[in-house]
Amino acid sequence: MGAQAPATSQLETVLASLDDSKAENIVAIDIRKKSSLGDHMVVASGRSHRHVAAVSEHLMKALKDSGVNNARVEGLPSADWVLIDTGDIIIHVFRPEVREFYNLEKMWQTPDLDDGTKH
């Protein structure tokens, strides 16, 4: 498959893979109106270092099988927090304690900014 899958198809692939790997507390956040980093952010937990690594490796294989060959991965060796960035979707797989500490969902689930909002 030469062309990269559209973001909605990628999101479906990501969510199905995480569910299949028994990732916990899977949250998908639409960030299109919040950031130019991507279209969606997905946050999930694994039960242990080993589970976080297995979930992440399974997800990278699912993405590659769906035609996403450019995903960047960080954090896999320690498997406390693995970040997988496809360009359209940013996926964070955490151990529960690390996820609670950083609390990314709270930061990214704030209401969308209006175009006229000043920072």
Backbone as CSV, one residue per row, in Angstrom:
resi,resn,N_x,N_y,N_z,CA_x,CA_y,CA_z,C_x,C_y,C_z
1,MET,0.846,-1.180,0.000,0.000,0.000,0.000,0.880,1.227,0.000
2,GLY,0.919,1.987,-1.083,1.808,3.115,-1.211,1.342,4.350,-0.472
3,ALA,0.077,4.672,-0.528,-0.431,5.895,0.084,-0.735,5.663,1.556
4,GLN,-0.533,6.717,2.332,-0.825,6.635,3.752,-2.332,6.689,3.974
5,ALA,-2.811,5.928,4.938,-4.237,5.887,5.240,-4.699,7.238,5.776
6,PRO,-5.929,7.668,5.435,-6.449,8.924,5.980,-6.543,8.853,7.507
7,ALA,-6.586,10.028,8.138,-6.573,10.107,9.598,-7.701,9.316,10.246
8,THR,-8.916,9.337,9.671,-10.023,8.602,10.295,-9.764,7.097,10.253
9,SER,-9.222,6.620,9.156,-8.872,5.207,9.050,-7.736,4.870,10.016
10,GLN,-6.769,5.772,10.116,-5.673,5.569,11.074,-6.211,5.503,12.493
11,LEU,-7.123,6.392,12.831,-7.685,6.408,14.180,-8.395,5.088,14.467
12,GLU,-9.153,4.589,13.507,-9.823,3.302,13.683,-8.799,2.184,13.899
13,THR,-7.712,2.204,13.135,-6.648,1.215,13.283,-6.033,1.297,14.674
14,VAL,-5.745,2.511,15.129,-5.140,2.719,16.442,-6.060,2.196,17.545
15,LEU,-7.324,2.597,17.515,-8.255,2.203,18.566,-8.484,0.693,18.578
16,ALA,-8.588,0.093,17.399,-8.786,-1.363,17.323,-7.566,-2.100,17.857
17,SER,-6.369,-1.625,17.509,-5.148,-2.269,17.982,-5.020,-2.163,19.502
18,LEU,-5.276,-0.982,20.044,-5.191,-0.794,21.496,-6.196,-1.684,22.218
19,ASP,-7.404,-1.765,21.688,-8.434,-2.623,22.285,-8.022,-4.091,22.211
20,ASP,-7.505,-4.498,21.062,-7.066,-5.874,20.860,-5.928,-6.250,21.811
21,SER,-5.084,-5.274,22.145,-3.942,-5.510,23.042,-4.320,-5.382,24.514
22,LYS,-5.592,-5.166,24.775,-6.086,-5.019,26.145,-5.512,-3.788,26.855
23,ALA,-5.240,-2.717,26.077,-4.853,-1.449,26.694,-6.040,-0.969,27.523
24,GLU,-5.758,-0.206,28.551,-6.807,0.235,29.467,-7.040,1.736,29.358
25,ASN,-8.248,2.158,29.712,-8.618,3.582,29.760,-8.214,4.319,28.491
26,ILE,-8.671,3.836,27.363,-8.336,4.423,26.061,-9.181,5.676,25.848
27,VAL,-8.512,6.795,25.593,-9.198,8.067,25.371,-8.695,8.655,24.056
28,ALA,-9.619,8.979,23.151,-9.275,9.650,21.891,-9.742,11.099,21.993
29,ILE,-8.847,12.026,21.659,-9.137,13.454,21.772,-8.919,14.107,20.409
30,ASP,-9.928,14.819,19.936,-9.814,15.567,18.685,-9.055,16.853,19.004
31,ILE,-7.868,17.019,18.419,-7.059,18.207,18.707,-6.940,19.142,17.505
32,ARG,-7.774,18.939,16.489,-7.674,19.759,15.269,-7.822,21.246,15.540
33,LYS,-8.686,21.627,16.482,-8.895,23.051,16.766,-8.023,23.543,17.916
34,LYS,-7.170,22.672,18.442,-6.322,23.028,19.571,-4.856,23.155,19.200
35,SER,-4.441,22.431,18.159,-3.016,22.370,17.853,-2.793,21.984,16.394
36,SER,-1.641,22.360,15.893,-1.261,21.932,14.546,-0.401,20.664,14.605
37,LEU,-0.247,20.085,15.775,0.562,18.868,15.940,-0.027,17.670,15.212
38,GLY,-1.345,17.632,15.085,-2.012,16.505,14.447,-3.504,16.677,14.536
39,ASP,-4.229,15.622,14.125,-5.690,15.660,14.161,-6.257,15.064,15.454
40,HIS,-5.608,14.019,15.940,-6.101,13.332,17.135,-4.955,12.971,18.057
41,MET,-5.287,12.887,19.336,-4.365,12.369,20.325,-5.087,11.212,21.007
42,VAL,-4.383,10.123,21.187,-4.952,8.968,21.864,-4.067,8.669,23.067
43,VAL,-4.704,8.485,24.220,-3.991,8.176,25.449,-4.531,6.846,25.958
44,ALA,-3.615,5.951,26.333,-4.013,4.638,26.843,-3.008,4.194,27.899
45,SER,-3.399,3.205,28.675,-2.516,2.672,29.709,-2.262,1.196,29.481
46,GLY,-1.068,0.784,29.900,-0.730,-0.628,30.009,-0.539,-0.924,31.480
47,ARG,-0.662,-2.167,31.869,-0.609,-2.523,33.282,0.801,-2.555,33.857
48,SER,1.807,-2.702,32.999,3.188,-2.845,33.449,4.118,-2.398,32.325
49,HIS,5.423,-2.345,32.612,6.396,-2.020,31.562,6.230,-2.972,30.381
50,ARG,6.130,-4.254,30.689,6.018,-5.276,29.637,4.748,-5.084,28.816
51,HIS,3.634,-4.770,29.481,2.376,-4.578,28.773,2.427,-3.319,27.905
52,VAL,2.999,-2.230,28.423,3.141,-0.999,27.637,3.957,-1.284,26.373
53,ALA,5.061,-2.011,26.514,5.905,-2.342,25.364,5.145,-3.212,24.368
54,ALA,4.425,-4.218,24.854,3.681,-5.126,23.973,2.567,-4.380,23.234
55,VAL,1.830,-3.533,23.943,0.763,-2.728,23.324,1.355,-1.843,22.226
56,SER,2.476,-1.209,22.519,3.117,-0.299,21.566,3.634,-1.042,20.339
57,GLU,4.275,-2.170,20.543,4.793,-2.952,19.419,3.659,-3.475,18.542
58,HIS,2.578,-3.927,19.178,1.406,-4.400,18.441,0.819,-3.263,17.607
59,LEU,0.750,-2.068,18.201,0.212,-0.899,17.499,1.101,-0.513,16.316
60,MET,2.413,-0.524,16.500,3.318,-0.172,15.400,3.174,-1.157,14.237
61,LYS,2.986,-2.432,14.544,2.779,-3.431,13.484,1.452,-3.178,12.771
62,ALA,0.394,-2.887,13.531,-0.921,-2.612,12.931,-0.858,-1.381,12.031
63,LEU,-0.155,-0.350,12.474,-0.017,0.856,11.654,0.743,0.546,10.372
64,LYS,1.849,-0.185,10.493,2.642,-0.529,9.311,1.819,-1.372,8.338
65,ASP,1.059,-2.336,8.880,0.211,-3.189,8.039,-0.869,-2.390,7.312
66,SER,-1.266,-1.241,7.901,-2.300,-0.408,7.273,-1.702,0.642,6.338
67,GLY,-0.381,0.621,6.162,0.249,1.532,5.224,0.925,2.738,5.843
68,VAL,0.939,2.824,7.165,1.606,3.938,7.839,3.044,3.507,8.119
69,ASN,3.961,4.010,7.308,5.357,3.585,7.423,6.264,4.642,8.027
70,ASN,5.711,5.802,8.359,6.541,6.902,8.829,6.361,7.212,10.311
71,ALA,5.777,6.317,11.081,5.524,6.587,12.498,6.845,6.712,13.257
72,ARG,6.924,7.746,14.079,8.084,7.933,14.948,7.740,7.420,16.336
73,VAL,8.713,6.778,16.975,8.479,6.150,18.278,9.540,6.628,19.261
74,GLU,9.097,6.966,20.458,10.013,7.342,21.533,9.590,6.638,22.810
75,GLY,10.562,6.277,23.632,10.282,5.733,24.955,10.127,4.235,25.043
76,LEU,10.260,3.523,23.943,10.036,2.077,23.970,11.023,1.329,24.874
77,PRO,12.309,1.693,24.908,13.234,0.931,25.764,12.846,0.924,27.251
78,SER,12.368,2.049,27.779,11.992,2.075,29.204,10.545,1.654,29.420
79,ALA,9.691,1.882,28.428,8.272,1.485,28.451,7.502,2.027,29.655
80,ASP,7.886,3.215,30.137,7.063,3.928,31.117,6.012,4.740,30.381
81,TRP,6.475,5.370,29.291,5.632,6.235,28.468,6.156,6.108,27.047
82,VAL,5.372,5.501,26.185,5.756,5.356,24.787,4.905,6.313,23.968
83,LEU,5.581,7.095,23.124,4.907,8.030,22.243,5.089,7.529,20.818
84,ILE,3.973,7.411,20.101,3.993,7.019,18.689,3.299,8.140,17.924
85,ASP,4.025,8.739,16.975,3.513,9.882,16.230,3.443,9.506,14.753
86,THR,2.227,9.477,14.204,2.047,9.136,12.790,2.015,10.386,11.907
87,GLY,2.037,11.547,12.528,1.872,12.796,11.789,0.455,13.326,11.946
88,ASP,-0.530,12.449,11.817,-1.937,12.832,12.005,-2.428,12.490,13.416
89,ILE,-1.858,11.446,13.991,-2.304,10.969,15.299,-1.093,10.806,16.206
90,ILE,-1.227,11.294,17.432,-0.189,11.141,18.437,-0.744,10.193,19.493
91,ILE,-0.048,9.083,19.708,-0.518,8.078,20.645,0.451,8.027,21.821
92,HIS,-0.111,8.069,23.031,0.675,7.949,24.258,0.215,6.676,24.962
93,VAL,1.145,5.783,25.255,0.835,4.580,26.025,1.659,4.665,27.308
94,PHE,0.974,4.722,28.430,1.606,4.944,29.730,1.442,3.753,30.662
95,ARG,2.347,3.657,31.618,2.043,2.887,32.823,1.100,3.774,33.636
96,PRO,0.167,3.204,34.414,-0.853,4.022,35.088,-0.302,5.152,35.963
97,GLU,0.776,4.897,36.724,1.313,5.932,37.619,1.873,7.107,36.819
98,VAL,2.503,6.819,35.697,3.087,7.863,34.860,1.974,8.672,34.196
99,ARG,0.940,7.984,33.749,-0.201,8.667,33.133,-0.861,9.607,34.125
100,GLU,-1.047,9.151,35.340,-1.680,9.977,36.360,-0.829,11.209,36.660
101,PHE,0.485,11.042,36.703,1.387,12.140,37.001,1.305,13.242,35.936
102,TYR,1.346,12.859,34.660,1.344,13.854,33.576,-0.041,14.354,33.225
103,ASN,-1.066,13.538,33.390,-2.464,13.928,33.212,-2.708,14.686,31.903
104,LEU,-2.240,14.123,30.793,-2.384,14.776,29.489,-3.832,15.010,29.095
105,GLU,-4.710,14.097,29.464,-6.119,14.264,29.071,-6.686,15.578,29.587
106,LYS,-6.363,15.928,30.819,-6.908,17.156,31.391,-6.455,18.370,30.577
107,MET,-5.187,18.366,30.182,-4.655,19.496,29.425,-5.284,19.581,28.032
108,TRP,-5.467,18.453,27.358,-5.921,18.461,25.973,-7.431,18.406,25.822
109,GLN,-8.174,18.097,26.882,-9.626,18.040,26.762,-10.294,19.346,27.144
110,THR,-9.522,20.411,27.286,-10.121,21.713,27.548,-10.941,22.121,26.336
111,PRO,-11.908,23.027,26.498,-12.725,23.449,25.352,-11.855,24.014,24.235
112,ASP,-12.342,23.878,22.999,-11.619,24.407,21.845,-11.473,25.914,21.971
113,LEU,-10.351,26.403,21.511,-10.117,27.851,21.527,-10.851,28.497,20.366
114,ASP,-11.461,29.640,20.619,-12.072,30.419,19.543,-10.951,31.083,18.759
115,ASP,-11.222,31.389,17.497,-10.207,32.031,16.661,-9.759,33.369,17.227
116,GLY,-10.629,34.053,17.958,-10.298,35.366,18.486,-9.597,35.341,19.834
117,THR,-9.350,34.173,20.394,-8.732,34.069,21.701,-7.277,34.537,21.645
118,LYS,-6.902,35.365,22.617,-5.517,35.856,22.711,-4.826,35.109,23.840
119,HIS,-3.565,34.806,23.628,-2.766,34.126,24.660,-1.713,35.049,25.180
